[in-house]
Amino acid sequence: MFYILSGVITRIVSNSYLNVFQKTLTQEGNRPSVVNFYTYLGLTILSLFFVFSINIQNTNTLLVNFILMGILGALGNYYIIKALSLGELSTLAPINSYKPLVAILVSFFYLKEIPSLSAIFGIVLIILGTYILYNKGEYNSKAVFYRVLALIFSGTEAVFIKKIILLTDIPTSFVLWALSGLIFSVFFTLGDKNCFKLPQIKPLIMLILSVGIMQYSTNFVFSKINVSYALALFQLSTLLSVILGAKIFHETGLKRKVIASLIMIFGAIVIIVS
């Protein structure tokens, strides 16, 4: 239990800060496609240095899941960066609270994971908190649209990550995740003259390290508990992201956003208890 809790906390903190570095890089003029590509490139190189064992079996099944994971992961990460380039971190972060709903639906059909009624009630609370967040109408509609797309892609990707963990192990799944993302992120840079322009080194390195820590801790938690419940726990990063958005990027409406986030966190706790 202690290790699972440590993995969840590590994932929450690293996820919030990687969004900060993504937004920082786009504010400095880097295109989302370029940030997306160099993130996966750095992670692939990083995995080769720190992962010493590869466990690959059931190659046909693994290949299908590898391709689907790569497509969904590259799309999800690209649209998150795209959304952050247009909107506020503190406004967009709570949209991630819909991810357990996506994961529950996909996991039900693909992994046969059946949610309880209390888990569904927790999802309803998360949705209610998001309604409070947006009832003022102070948001960029394009940014929200891109964030919803990212939510759908990344929420579905989580199921295939879990499947690959079941077929291999945590280190192997991390390497395959980074490599698949790199392969399919290349398609976003096709025809882009700026694709070989290296972003600012310091925030890029911090982004790569944050994403690496986030994904490895995510894989660890996925290996221990159901995908839908793990994603519900990860929603606790919403409050931290709201605070970081206000403190680092001077975004307004902190009180309303904190209240909405607390409701979502309560929804996540309901799911945990279930």
ZADO-1210 file (C-alpha; in nm, 4 decimals, padded with zeros to 6 digits):
<atoms>
<atom x="00.0000" y="00.0000" z="00.0000" code="MET" pos="1"/>
<atom x="00.2850" y="00.2398" z="00.0862" code="PHE" pos="2"/>
<atom x="00.4477" y="00.1872" z="-00.2546" code="TYR" pos="3"/>
<atom x="00.1199" y="00.2431" z="-00.4376" code="ILE" pos="4"/>
<atom x="00.0613" y="00.5655" z="-00.2424" code="LEU" pos="5"/>
<atom x="00.4172" y="00.6806" z="-00.3170" code="SER" pos="6"/>
<atom x="00.3634" y="00.6072" z="-00.6858" code="GLY" pos="7"/>
<atom x="00.0384" y="00.8045" z="-00.6889" code="VAL" pos="8"/>
<atom x="00.1951" y="01.1071" z="-00.5153" code="ILE" pos="9"/>
<atom x="00.4958" y="01.0993" z="-00.7486" code="THR" pos="10"/>
<atom x="00.2659" y="01.0860" z="-01.0480" code="ARG" pos="11"/>
<atom x="00.0490" y="01.3733" z="-00.9212" code="ILE" pos="12"/>
<atom x="00.3411" y="01.6108" z="-00.8634" code="VAL" pos="13"/>
<atom x="00.5317" y="01.5245" z="-01.1825" code="SER" pos="14"/>
<atom x="00.2161" y="01.5505" z="-01.3964" code="ASN" pos="15"/>
<atom x="00.1379" y="01.9000" z="-01.2700" code="SER" pos="16"/>
<atom x="00.4914" y="02.0265" z="-01.3286" code="TYR" pos="17"/>
<atom x="00.5235" y="01.8749" z="-01.6745" code="LEU" pos="18"/>
<atom x="00.2209" y="02.0820" z="-01.7783" code="ASN" pos="19"/>
<atom x="00.4034" y="02.3898" z="-01.6482" code="VAL" pos="20"/>
<atom x="00.7072" y="02.3104" z="-01.8641" code="PHE" pos="21"/>
<atom x="00.4863" y="02.2363" z="-02.1678" code="GLN" pos="22"/>
<atom x="00.3163" y="02.5727" z="-02.1335" code="LYS" pos="23"/>
<atom x="00.6484" y="02.7498" z="-02.0732" code="THR" pos="24"/>
<atom x="00.7957" y="02.6065" z="-02.3945" code="LEU" pos="25"/>
<atom x="00.4952" y="02.7092" z="-02.6051" code="THR" pos="26"/>
<atom x="00.5016" y="03.0578" z="-02.4525" code="GLN" pos="27"/>
<atom x="00.8617" y="03.0849" z="-02.5709" code="GLU" pos="28"/>
<atom x="00.7492" y="03.0320" z="-02.9308" code="GLY" pos="29"/>
<atom x="00.7933" y="02.6567" z="-02.9747" code="ASN" pos="30"/>
<atom x="00.5271" y="02.4757" z="-03.1753" code="ARG" pos="31"/>
<atom x="00.3306" y="02.2005" z="-02.9982" code="PRO" pos="32"/>
<atom x="00.4357" y="01.9453" z="-03.2618" code="SER" pos="33"/>
<atom x="00.8041" y="02.0229" z="-03.2008" code="VAL" pos="34"/>
<atom x="00.7680" y="02.0035" z="-02.8207" code="VAL" pos="35"/>
<atom x="00.5786" y="01.6766" z="-02.8628" code="ASN" pos="36"/>
<atom x="00.8500" y="01.5239" z="-03.0843" code="PHE" pos="37"/>
<atom x="01.1465" y="01.6244" z="-02.8689" code="TYR" pos="38"/>
<atom x="00.9690" y="01.5034" z="-02.5558" code="THR" pos="39"/>
<atom x="00.9371" y="01.1505" z="-02.6947" code="TYR" pos="40"/>
<atom x="01.2858" y="01.1639" z="-02.8462" code="LEU" pos="41"/>
<atom x="01.4372" y="01.2539" z="-02.5109" code="GLY" pos="42"/>
<atom x="01.2352" y="00.9862" z="-02.3324" code="LEU" pos="43"/>
<atom x="01.3411" y="00.7182" z="-02.5811" code="THR" pos="44"/>
<atom x="01.7089" y="00.8075" z="-02.5343" code="ILE" pos="45"/>
<atom x="01.6596" y="00.8234" z="-02.1564" code="LEU" pos="46"/>
<atom x="01.4973" y="00.4786" z="-02.1484" code="SER" pos="47"/>
<atom x="01.7947" y="00.3234" z="-02.3278" code="LEU" pos="48"/>
<atom x="02.0265" y="00.4400" z="-02.0488" code="PHE" pos="49"/>
<atom x="01.8116" y="00.3446" z="-01.7503" code="PHE" pos="50"/>
<atom x="01.6217" y="00.0345" z="-01.8575" code="VAL" pos="51"/>
<atom x="01.8482" y="-00.2694" z="-01.8618" code="PHE" pos="52"/>
<atom x="01.6082" y="-00.5553" z="-01.9295" code="SER" pos="53"/>
<atom x="01.3460" y="-00.6056" z="-02.1995" code="ILE" pos="54"/>
<atom x="01.0773" y="-00.8705" z="-02.1679" code="ASN" pos="55"/>
<atom x="00.8845" y="-00.9271" z="-02.4907" code="ILE" pos="56"/>
<atom x="00.6401" y="-01.2144" z="-02.5481" code="GLN" pos="57"/>
<atom x="00.3177" y="-01.2637" z="-02.7464" code="ASN" pos="58"/>
<atom x="00.4619" y="-01.0446" z="-03.0215" code="THR" pos="59"/>
<atom x="00.1490" y="-01.0306" z="-03.2413" code="ASN" pos="60"/>
<atom x="-00.0759" y="-00.9095" z="-02.9601" code="THR" pos="61"/>
<atom x="00.1986" y="-00.6810" z="-02.8351" code="LEU" pos="62"/>
<atom x="00.2450" y="-00.5212" z="-03.1778" code="LEU" pos="63"/>
<atom x="-00.1239" y="-00.4312" z="-03.2086" code="VAL" pos="64"/>
<atom x="-00.1254" y="-00.2714" z="-02.8635" code="ASN" pos="65"/>
<atom x="00.2077" y="-00.0991" z="-02.9362" code="PHE" pos="66"/>
<atom x="00.0654" y="00.0684" z="-03.2468" code="ILE" pos="67"/>
<atom x="-00.2590" y="00.1750" z="-03.0796" code="LEU" pos="68"/>
<atom x="-00.0737" y="00.3034" z="-02.7733" code="MET" pos="69"/>
<atom x="00.1660" y="00.5043" z="-02.9918" code="GLY" pos="70"/>
<atom x="-00.1068" y="00.6648" z="-03.2012" code="ILE" pos="71"/>
<atom x="-00.3221" y="00.7553" z="-02.9008" code="LEU" pos="72"/>
<atom x="-00.0257" y="00.8697" z="-02.6918" code="GLY" pos="73"/>
<atom x="00.1174" y="01.0975" z="-02.9606" code="ALA" pos="74"/>
<atom x="-00.2257" y="01.2468" z="-03.0286" code="LEU" pos="75"/>
<atom x="-00.3034" y="01.2940" z="-02.6599" code="GLY" pos="76"/>
<atom x="00.0262" y="01.4618" z="-02.5776" code="ASN" pos="77"/>
<atom x="00.0112" y="01.6851" z="-02.8853" code="TYR" pos="78"/>
<atom x="-00.3363" y="01.8138" z="-02.8057" code="TYR" pos="79"/>
<atom x="-00.2482" y="01.8736" z="-02.4405" code="ILE" pos="80"/>
<atom x="00.0419" y="02.0944" z="-02.5506" code="ILE" pos="81"/>
<atom x="-00.1781" y="02.2603" z="-02.8134" code="LYS" pos="82"/>
<atom x="-00.4429" y="02.3373" z="-02.5518" code="ALA" pos="83"/>
<atom x="-00.1885" y="02.4788" z="-02.3056" code="LEU" pos="84"/>
<atom x="-00.0494" y="02.7051" z="-02.5787" code="SER" pos="85"/>
<atom x="-00.3941" y="02.8691" z="-02.6054" code="LEU" pos="86"/>
<atom x="-00.5530" y="02.8480" z="-02.2610" code="GLY" pos="87"/>
<atom x="-00.4841" y="02.8732" z="-01.8885" code="GLU" pos="88"/>
<atom x="-00.3309" y="02.5825" z="-01.6998" code="LEU" pos="89"/>
<atom x="-00.5672" y="02.6343" z="-01.4046" code="SER" pos="90"/>
<atom x="-00.8707" y="02.6315" z="-01.6354" code="THR" pos="91"/>
<atom x="-00.7690" y="02.3352" z="-01.8498" code="LEU" pos="92"/>
<atom x="-00.6349" y="02.1040" z="-01.5776" code="ALA" pos="93"/>
<atom x="-00.9775" y="02.0128" z="-01.4315" code="PRO" pos="94"/>
<atom x="-01.0931" y="01.8788" z="-01.7697" code="ILE" pos="95"/>
<atom x="-00.8659" y="01.5860" z="-01.6982" code="ASN" pos="96"/>
<atom x="-01.1211" y="01.4812" z="-01.4367" code="SER" pos="97"/>
<atom x="-01.3291" y="01.3300" z="-01.7151" code="TYR" pos="98"/>
<atom x="-01.0548" y="01.0779" z="-01.7883" code="LYS" pos="99"/>
<atom x="-01.1825" y="00.8129" z="-01.5426" code="PRO" pos="100"/>
<atom x="-01.5133" y="00.8150" z="-01.7276" code="LEU" pos="101"/>
<atom x="-01.3367" y="00.7494" z="-02.0583" code="VAL" pos="102"/>
<atom x="-01.1206" y="00.4825" z="-01.8977" code="ALA" pos="103"/>
<atom x="-01.4184" y="00.3127" z="-01.7301" code="ILE" pos="104"/>
<atom x="-01.6027" y="00.2831" z="-02.0618" code="LEU" pos="105"/>
<atom x="-01.3032" y="00.1546" z="-02.2548" code="VAL" pos="106"/>
<atom x="-01.1848" y="-00.0717" z="-01.9722" code="SER" pos="107"/>
<atom x="-01.5301" y="-00.2273" z="-01.9474" code="PHE" pos="108"/>
<atom x="-01.5218" y="-00.3416" z="-02.3095" code="PHE" pos="109"/>
<atom x="-01.1479" y="-00.4110" z="-02.3449" code="TYR" pos="110"/>
<atom x="-01.0249" y="-00.5272" z="-02.0032" code="LEU" pos="111"/>
<atom x="-01.3575" y="-00.6429" z="-01.8505" code="LYS" pos="112"/>
<atom x="-01.3097" y="-00.4089" z="-01.5530" code="GLU" pos="113"/>
<atom x="-01.6544" y="-00.3428" z="-01.4032" code="ILE" pos="114"/>
<atom x="-01.7028" y="-00.0167" z="-01.2046" code="PRO" pos="115"/>
<atom x="-01.9237" y="-00.0026" z="-00.8953" code="SER" pos="116"/>
<atom x="-02.2187" y="00.2330" z="-00.8487" code="LEU" pos="117"/>
<atom x="-02.0216" y="00.4392" z="-00.5976" code="SER" pos="118"/>
<atom x="-01.7417" y="00.4783" z="-00.8518" code="ALA" pos="119"/>
<atom x="-01.9924" y="00.6145" z="-01.1014" code="ILE" pos="120"/>
<atom x="-02.1241" y="00.8529" z="-00.8331" code="PHE" pos="121"/>
<atom x="-01.7692" y="00.9789" z="-00.7854" code="GLY" pos="122"/>
<atom x="-01.7462" y="01.0514" z="-01.1562" code="ILE" pos="123"/>
<atom x="-02.0688" y="01.2531" z="-01.1313" code="VAL" pos="124"/>
<atom x="-01.9155" y="01.4647" z="-00.8550" code="LEU" pos="125"/>
<atom x="-01.6107" y="01.5292" z="-01.0715" code="ILE" pos="126"/>
<atom x="-01.8368" y="01.6451" z="-01.3546" code="ILE" pos="127"/>
<atom x="-02.0257" y="01.8726" z="-01.1118" code="LEU" pos="128"/>
<atom x="-01.7002" y="02.0358" z="-01.0051" code="GLY" pos="129"/>
<atom x="-01.6113" y="02.0999" z="-01.3669" code="THR" pos="130"/>
<atom x="-01.9498" y="02.2658" z="-01.4219" code="TYR" pos="131"/>
<atom x="-01.8787" y="02.5062" z="-01.1349" code="ILE" pos="132"/>
<atom x="-01.5436" y="02.5825" z="-01.2935" code="LEU" pos="133"/>
<atom x="-01.6911" y="02.6838" z="-01.6284" code="TYR" pos="134"/>
<atom x="-02.0224" y="02.8451" z="-01.5377" code="ASN" pos="135"/>
<atom x="-01.8603" y="03.1905" z="-01.5587" code="LYS" pos="136"/>
<atom x="-01.7744" y="03.1369" z="-01.9244" code="GLY" pos="137"/>
<atom x="-01.4146" y="03.2555" z="-01.8758" code="GLU" pos="138"/>
<atom x="-01.2273" y="03.0150" z="-02.1010" code="TYR" pos="139"/>
<atom x="-01.0833" y="02.9734" z="-02.4489" code="ASN" pos="140"/>
<atom x="-01.3208" y="02.7436" z="-02.6391" code="SER" pos="141"/>
<atom x="-01.0505" y="02.6172" z="-02.8763" code="LYS" pos="142"/>
<atom x="-00.8214" y="02.5340" z="-02.5848" code="ALA" pos="143"/>
<atom x="-01.1027" y="02.3445" z="-02.4123" code="VAL" pos="144"/>
<atom x="-01.1813" y="02.1565" z="-02.7345" code="PHE" pos="145"/>
<atom x="-00.8177" y="02.0514" z="-02.7752" code="TYR" pos="146"/>
<atom x="-00.8010" y="01.9510" z="-02.4073" code="ARG" pos="147"/>
<atom x="-01.1106" y="01.7336" z="-02.4477" code="VAL" pos="148"/>
<atom x="-00.9513" y="01.5658" z="-02.7498" code="LEU" pos="149"/>
<atom x="-00.6367" y="01.5058" z="-02.5445" code="ALA" pos="150"/>
<atom x="-00.8513" y="01.3618" z="-02.2673" code="LEU" pos="151"/>
<atom x="-01.0196" y="01.1137" z="-02.5002" code="ILE" pos="152"/>
<atom x="-00.6938" y="01.0017" z="-02.6595" code="PHE" pos="153"/>
<atom x="-00.4914" y="00.9778" z="-02.3379" code="SER" pos="154"/>
<atom x="-00.7781" y="00.8163" z="-02.1467" code="GLY" pos="155"/>
<atom x="-00.8069" y="00.5464" z="-02.4115" code="THR" pos="156"/>
<atom x="-00.4284" y="00.5130" z="-02.4334" code="GLU" pos="157"/>
<atom x="-00.4212" y="00.4197" z="-02.0639" code="ALA" pos="158"/>
<atom x="-00.6054" y="00.0972" z="-02.1388" code="VAL" pos="159"/>
<atom x="-00.3462" y="-00.0127" z="-02.3954" code="PHE" pos="160"/>
<atom x="-00.0624" y="00.0835" z="-02.1594" code="ILE" pos="161"/>
<atom x="-00.2191" y="-00.1445" z="-01.8980" code="LYS" pos="162"/>
<atom x="-00.2493" y="-00.4226" z="-02.1562" code="LYS" pos="163"/>
<atom x="00.1195" y="-00.3923" z="-02.2492" code="ILE" pos="164"/>
<atom x="00.2179" y="-00.3978" z="-01.8808" code="ILE" pos="165"/>
<atom x="00.0243" y="-00.7242" z="-01.8466" code="LEU" pos="166"/>
<atom x="00.2037" y="-00.8647" z="-02.1531" code="LEU" pos="167"/>
<atom x="00.5538" y="-00.7509" z="-02.0479" code="THR" pos="168"/>
<atom x="00.6682" y="-00.5709" z="-01.7313" code="ASP" pos="169"/>
<atom x="00.7031" y="-00.2124" z="-01.6068" code="ILE" pos="170"/>
<atom x="01.0511" y="-00.1314" z="-01.7540" code="PRO" pos="171"/>
<atom x="00.9663" y="-00.2873" z="-02.0917" code="THR" pos="172"/>
<atom x="00.6317" y="-00.1107" z="-02.1072" code="SER" pos="173"/>
<atom x="00.8062" y="00.2220" z="-02.0444" code="PHE" pos="174"/>
<atom x="01.0528" y="00.1670" z="-02.3304" code="VAL" pos="175"/>
<atom x="00.7754" y="00.0617" z="-02.5672" code="LEU" pos="176"/>
<atom x="00.5611" y="00.3597" z="-02.4630" code="TRP" pos="177"/>
<atom x="00.8423" y="00.6094" z="-02.5329" code="ALA" pos="178"/>
<atom x="00.9386" y="00.4465" z="-02.8633" code="LEU" pos="179"/>
<atom x="00.5812" y="00.4210" z="-02.9913" code="SER" pos="180"/>
<atom x="00.5190" y="00.7853" z="-02.9032" code="GLY" pos="181"/>
<atom x="00.8369" y="00.8903" z="-03.0845" code="LEU" pos="182"/>
<atom x="00.7422" y="00.6998" z="-03.4009" code="ILE" pos="183"/>
<atom x="00.3969" y="00.8509" z="-03.4289" code="PHE" pos="184"/>
<atom x="00.4904" y="01.2014" z="-03.3092" code="SER" pos="185"/>
<atom x="00.7062" y="01.2268" z="-03.6224" code="VAL" pos="186"/>
<atom x="00.3883" y="01.2543" z="-03.8312" code="PHE" pos="187"/>
<atom x="00.3016" y="01.5848" z="-03.6601" code="PHE" pos="188"/>
<atom x="00.6309" y="01.7356" z="-03.7772" code="THR" pos="189"/>
<atom x="00.6059" y="01.6365" z="-04.1441" code="LEU" pos="190"/>
<atom x="00.6331" y="01.9456" z="-04.3628" code="GLY" pos="191"/>
<atom x="00.7209" y="02.1646" z="-04.0627" code="ASP" pos="192"/>
<atom x="01.0346" y="02.3668" z="-04.1387" code="LYS" pos="193"/>
<atom x="01.0848" y="02.4287" z="-03.7668" code="ASN" pos="194"/>
<atom x="01.0859" y="02.0609" z="-03.6691" code="CYS" pos="195"/>
<atom x="01.4661" y="02.0546" z="-03.6331" code="PHE" pos="196"/>
<atom x="01.4755" y="02.3723" z="-03.4248" code="LYS" pos="197"/>
<atom x="01.5703" y="02.2562" z="-03.0764" code="LEU" pos="198"/>
<atom x="01.3591" y="02.4161" z="-02.7998" code="PRO" pos="199"/>
<atom x="01.5197" y="02.5909" z="-02.5033" code="GLN" pos="200"/>
<atom x="01.7380" y="02.3303" z="-02.3315" code="ILE" pos="201"/>
<atom x="01.6606" y="02.3851" z="-01.9624" code="LYS" pos="202"/>
<atom x="01.2766" y="02.3684" z="-01.9766" code="PRO" pos="203"/>
<atom x="01.3009" y="02.0863" z="-02.2338" code="LEU" pos="204"/>
<atom x="01.5203" y="01.8748" z="-02.0048" code="ILE" pos="205"/>
<atom x="01.2897" y="01.9451" z="-01.7113" code="MET" pos="206"/>
<atom x="00.9923" y="01.8465" z="-01.9272" code="LEU" pos="207"/>
<atom x="01.1536" y="01.5190" z="-02.0374" code="ILE" pos="208"/>
<atom x="01.2478" y="01.4273" z="-01.6797" code="LEU" pos="209"/>
<atom x="00.8994" y="01.5172" z="-01.5518" code="SER" pos="210"/>
<atom x="00.7272" y="01.3128" z="-01.8218" code="VAL" pos="211"/>
<atom x="00.9631" y="01.0211" z="-01.7612" code="GLY" pos="212"/>
<atom x="00.8947" y="01.0206" z="-01.3872" code="ILE" pos="213"/>
<atom x="00.5238" y="01.0654" z="-01.4492" code="MET" pos="214"/>
<atom x="00.4972" y="00.7764" z="-01.6945" code="GLN" pos="215"/>
<atom x="00.7110" y="00.5319" z="-01.4972" code="TYR" pos="216"/>
<atom x="00.5111" y="00.5982" z="-01.1795" code="SER" pos="217"/>
<atom x="00.1916" y="00.5692" z="-01.3858" code="THR" pos="218"/>
<atom x="00.2961" y="00.2287" z="-01.5180" code="ASN" pos="219"/>
<atom x="00.3787" y="00.1143" z="-01.1658" code="PHE" pos="220"/>
<atom x="00.0359" y="00.2175" z="-01.0328" code="VAL" pos="221"/>
<atom x="-00.1385" y="00.0642" z="-01.3359" code="PHE" pos="222"/>
<atom x="00.0357" y="-00.2654" z="-01.2582" code="SER" pos="223"/>
<atom x="-00.1168" y="-00.2669" z="-00.9086" code="LYS" pos="224"/>
<atom x="-00.4757" y="-00.1399" z="-00.9454" code="ILE" pos="225"/>
<atom x="-00.7507" y="-00.1019" z="-01.2060" code="ASN" pos="226"/>
<atom x="-00.6982" y="00.1634" z="-01.4749" code="VAL" pos="227"/>
<atom x="-01.0190" y="00.3552" z="-01.4035" code="SER" pos="228"/>
<atom x="-00.9458" y="00.3794" z="-01.0301" code="TYR" pos="229"/>
<atom x="-00.5825" y="00.4742" z="-01.0888" code="ALA" pos="230"/>
<atom x="-00.6896" y="00.7570" z="-01.3171" code="LEU" pos="231"/>
<atom x="-00.9367" y="00.8732" z="-01.0533" code="ALA" pos="232"/>
<atom x="-00.6535" y="00.8945" z="-00.7982" code="LEU" pos="233"/>
<atom x="-00.4469" y="01.0930" z="-01.0440" code="PHE" pos="234"/>
<atom x="-00.7177" y="01.3619" z="-01.0514" code="GLN" pos="235"/>
<atom x="-00.5758" y="01.4899" z="-00.7242" code="LEU" pos="236"/>
<atom x="-00.3212" y="01.6712" z="-00.9410" code="SER" pos="237"/>
<atom x="-00.6012" y="01.9084" z="-01.0431" code="THR" pos="238"/>
<atom x="-00.5689" y="02.1205" z="-00.7297" code="LEU" pos="239"/>
<atom x="-00.1916" y="02.1443" z="-00.7626" code="LEU" pos="240"/>
<atom x="-00.2206" y="02.2454" z="-01.1290" code="SER" pos="241"/>
<atom x="-00.4723" y="02.5167" z="-01.0416" code="VAL" pos="242"/>
<atom x="-00.2374" y="02.6593" z="-00.7783" code="ILE" pos="243"/>
<atom x="00.0657" y="02.6412" z="-01.0101" code="LEU" pos="244"/>
<atom x="-00.1302" y="02.8171" z="-01.2846" code="GLY" pos="245"/>
<atom x="-00.2162" y="03.1019" z="-01.0468" code="ALA" pos="246"/>
<atom x="00.1313" y="03.1314" z="-00.8954" code="LYS" pos="247"/>
<atom x="00.3518" y="03.0836" z="-01.2028" code="ILE" pos="248"/>
<atom x="00.1370" y="03.2233" z="-01.4856" code="PHE" pos="249"/>
<atom x="-00.0678" y="03.4705" z="-01.2739" code="HIS" pos="250"/>
<atom x="-00.4029" y="03.3207" z="-01.3769" code="GLU" pos="251"/>
<atom x="-00.7134" y="03.4600" z="-01.2052" code="THR" pos="252"/>
<atom x="-01.0239" y="03.3107" z="-01.0416" code="GLY" pos="253"/>
<atom x="-00.8252" y="03.1017" z="-00.7956" code="LEU" pos="254"/>
<atom x="-01.0999" y="03.0726" z="-00.5318" code="LYS" pos="255"/>
<atom x="-01.3646" y="02.9409" z="-00.7723" code="ARG" pos="256"/>
<atom x="-01.1167" y="02.7035" z="-00.9334" code="LYS" pos="257"/>
<atom x="-01.0042" y="02.5687" z="-00.5949" code="VAL" pos="258"/>
<atom x="-01.3665" y="02.5054" z="-00.4891" code="ILE" pos="259"/>
<atom x="-01.4363" y="02.3227" z="-00.8150" code="ALA" pos="260"/>
<atom x="-01.1154" y="02.1222" z="-00.7759" code="SER" pos="261"/>
<atom x="-01.2024" y="02.0209" z="-00.4191" code="LEU" pos="262"/>
<atom x="-01.5370" y="01.8845" z="-00.5372" code="ILE" pos="263"/>
<atom x="-01.3525" y="01.6825" z="-00.8010" code="MET" pos="264"/>
<atom x="-01.1071" y="01.5566" z="-00.5416" code="ILE" pos="265"/>
<atom x="-01.3999" y="01.4449" z="-00.3249" code="PHE" pos="266"/>
<atom x="-01.5352" y="01.2607" z="-00.6258" code="GLY" pos="267"/>
<atom x="-01.1989" y="01.0890" z="-00.6640" code="ALA" pos="268"/>
<atom x="-01.2060" y="00.9894" z="-00.2944" code="ILE" pos="269"/>
<atom x="-01.5505" y="00.8344" z="-00.3432" code="VAL" pos="270"/>
<atom x="-01.4061" y="00.6267" z="-00.6260" code="ILE" pos="271"/>
<atom x="-01.1085" y="00.5265" z="-00.4103" code="ILE" pos="272"/>
<atom x="-01.3328" y="00.4138" z="-00.1224" code="VAL" pos="273"/>
<atom x="-01.5427" y="00.2079" z="-00.3646" code="SER" pos="274"/>
</atoms>
